[in-house]
Amino acid sequence: MRHLAALPLLRASHPAPTVVVTAVAAALASSTGAGPGALVVVTAAVLAGQLSVGWLNDLVDAERDAAVGRRDKPVAGGCVSRRAVLISVLVSAVAAIGLSLPFGAAAAAAHLLALGSAWAYDLGMKAGPLSVFPYALSFGLLPVFLSLAAGTVPPPWLVVAAILLGSAAHFANTLPDLADDRATGVRGLPHRLGASTSAGIAAALVFATSLALGWSAPLPVAVGPLLVLTSGLLLTAGLLLGRRPGSRAAFGAVLVVALVDVGVVVATGA
C-alpha cells in the first residue's frame, strides 16, 4: 500500500510541468554533447529542483487552497501531511544543489539562481506586480545552466526564447485560478491585467518564442514558418479549450509548444 500512499505526495509536486521541464532539459543537455554519465546527473539535478519548486508551491498555498475549496490539492485536501511535503522540499532542494556542484561553480550558481527565483515566486512574489519575473528568470537560466555544465555558452537566441516561453507559461498557468487567487489576496501581474489581456499576452509570447527560434536559430528555411504555424494552432486550441472553468488547457498547450520547440531545435541540430 506504500505506493498508494506516495501518490498524493507525487501529485503535490505538480508532476506535469515537472516532467516536461525535465524532459526539455534532458533533450537540450543531450544536444550539448554531454556524455551519458553527465547527462544523467544534470537531468537528475533539474528533476530534483523542479520537485522542490512544486512541493514548495503546494505547501505554501495550502491554506489558500483550503479556503477556496481546492480539494484537488493533496496538501489542502489533507491527503498528505505538511511535514512530509516540507521534508520532501528540503531533501529535493539539497539534492538539486548537490547534483549541480560537479559541473563547476558557474553552472551550479546558474542553477541555484534559477531555483532561488522559483522558490521566491512560491514564497510571495506570485502575489505582486512582478510575478512574471521569476518565471522569466528561471526559464532563461535553464539553458545557461545546461550549457555551462557542458563547458559551453548558450546561444543568445535560445536564452531569449526560454525567457519568452517562461513568461507565457506564467500567464497561461494563472488563468484558471484568477478568481480563487483574488479571493485569497493574490494579485500578481495577470490578476491585475485580467483574464482576456493575460490570455492575449500568453499568445503573443508563445508566438514571439517561435519567431525567436524560427528566425534566429540556424534552422532549415521551411522549418521556421512551420514552427510558428504549429505553435499558433496549439495555443489557439489550448485557449479555446481553456474557456471552461478550471481548465488548464492553455497551460498544457504552452507545455506542448515547449516540447515541440525543443524537439525541432534538437532534431535539426540547431
N, C-alpha and C positions, 0 to 999 in steps of 0.2 A: 504493500500500500504506500510505500515511501514515494514512489514515482507519482502517485496521485496527489500526495501532499505537496510535492515540489511544483506542480502545475500552477497554482496561484502565484508562487514566487516567480516563476518564469513569465507569467502574464504581466506581473508588475514591472518587468524590465523593459516594457514596450518592445516586444520581440520583432515586429515588422520592420520599423526603422533600424533597429539594431542589426538585424540580419542584412538588410540592404546596404547600410553603410559599411559593414564588414566585408560584404561581397565586393562592393566598389573598391574598397581599399586593397583587397586581395588581387583584384584584376589590375589595378594601377601598379601595385608593387611588382606583379609578375612582368609588367612591361618595362620595368627599370633594369631588368636583368639580374634581379636578386636570386641567389641560389636557393635550393629547396629549404635548407635549414633557416636561412634568414627570412624567407617568405612565410614560413610557419610562425616564427617568433613575432614578426611585425604584424601579421594578421591577428595573432592572439592578443597583442598589445592593443590593437584597435577594438577588438571584441570586448576585452575587459573594460576598456574605457567607456564604450557605449553602454555596457551593462550598468556601470556605476552611474552614468547620467540618467538612464531610465529608472533605475531603482530610487535614486535621489528624488527624481521628479514625483513619483508616486508617494514617496514618504512625506515630502514637504506639502504636497497637495491634499493629503488625506483628510484633513478637517474640512477644507473647502469642498472636496468631492462628496463627503458625507452630508454636508449642509444642503447640497442641491440634489441629493438622492442618487449619486452615481454608484449604483450597486455593481456596475460592471468593473469598477476599480477594486482589485483584490484587497488593498490595504484599507480603503474606506469601507468596503463591504465586510470587513472582519475575516476574510478568508486566509489571511496571512498576518502574522504579528509584526508590529513596527520594529520590534527588537531584531527579528530575523532579517527584515529588509535593511535595517541600519548596519548590521554585521555584513550583509552582502555588499552594501555600498562601500564600506571600508576595505573589505577584502579585495573587491574588484578594482578599486582605485589604486591600492598598493600594488596589485598585480600589473595594472596598466603602466604605472611608473617604472616598476622593476623591469618589465619586459622591454621598455624603451631604452633603458640605460646602456645596453650593449652596443647600441648604434651610435654612441657618441653624445657629447654634451649638447651640440646644436640640435640634433634630431630629437633628443629627449626633451629639450627646452621647448621646441615647437609643439610636441605632443602635449606636454604639461600645460602650455599656454592655451591650447585648444580645449583641453579638458577643463581648465580653470574657468574659461569663458562659458562653457556649457554648464558647469556647476553654478556659476554666478547667475545664469539665467534661471535655473531651478530655484535658487535661494532668494530671488527677489527681482531681478532685472526684467522678468517676464511681465511684471505689473507696471512698468514705467514706459515712458515715451521712447526709450532707446532699446526696446525689447528685441528689435531685429538685429541689433549689433552683435550679440553673442552667436547667433546663427551664422551671420556673415563671416565673423572672425574664425569660428571653429571649423566651418566648412572650408574656408580659404586656406587654413593651416594644414588640412589633411594631406593634400598633395605635397606641401612643403615638407612635412614630416616623412612621408614615404620616400620622397626624392633624397632628402638628406640622409635617411637611413641607408640608401643605396650608394651614397657618396656622390650624388649628382645634384643639380639645381633644377627645380621645376620650370618649365616654360611659362612666361607670364600669362599667356592666354588660358592655360589650364587653371591657374590660380584665380583669374578673373571669372572664369566660367563657374568654378566652385563657389565663389562668393555670391554670384548671382543666383545659382541654384539653391544655395543655403538660405538666402533671403526669401526666395519663392516658397521654400518649404515652410518657413515660419508663417507667412501669411496664409498659406493653404491649411496648415495644421491647426490654426486658431479658429477657422471659420465655423466648425460645428459647435464650438464651445463659447461663442461670443456672449450669448445671453447668460449662461451659467457663470462665466467669468465675471461679468459685470455685477451679478448679484452677490458675488463674494469679494468684491473690491479690486479685482484685477483689471487694470486699464492700460494694457500695452498699446503699442502703436496701431495694430489692426483694430482694436476696440475703439480707439479714438477716431479712426478713419471710417469705420462702418463696414458692413459685410460686402456691399457692392463694390466700393472702392478697393477693399482688400483683395477681392476676387480679381478685379481688373489688374491690380499691381502684381499679383501672383502670376497671372497670364503673361503680362509684359516681361516679367523677369525670366520666365521659362523661355519665351521667345528670344530674349537677349542672350540667354545661355547658349541656345542652339546657334544663334548668329555668331557668338564669340568662337564657338567651335567650328562652325561651318566655313567661316571666312578668315579665321586666324590660324587654326590648326592646319598642318600640311596634309589635308585630306584630298582624295581624288575629286575631280571637278564636279561630278554629278552627285557626290555624297552630301555636300553641304546643303543644297536646296532640299534634298530628300530628308535630311535630318530635321530641318526646320519644319517641313510639312508634317512629318511623323509626330514631332513634339507638339505641334499645334493641334493635331487631331486627338492625340491622347489627352491633352489638357482640356480641350473643349468637351470631350466625353466625360472627363472627371468633374468638371464644373457643372455640367448638366445633371449628372447623377447626384452631385453633391448638394443639389437644392433640397433634397429630402432632409427632414430634421435629423440631426445627429450623424448624418452620413460623412464618412471620411474619404469619399471617392476622390475629391480634389487632391488631398494629400497623397493618396495612393497613386494618383496619376503622376504627381511630381516624382515619387519614388521610382516609378516605371521609367519616366523620362531619364532619370539619373542612370539607371541601368542601361538604357538604350544608348545614351551619350557615351558612357564609358566603354560599352561594348564596341561602338563604332571606332572610338579612339584607339582601343587596343587592337581590334581586328585589322585596322588599316595601317598599324604601325606608327601612328602619329605621335 
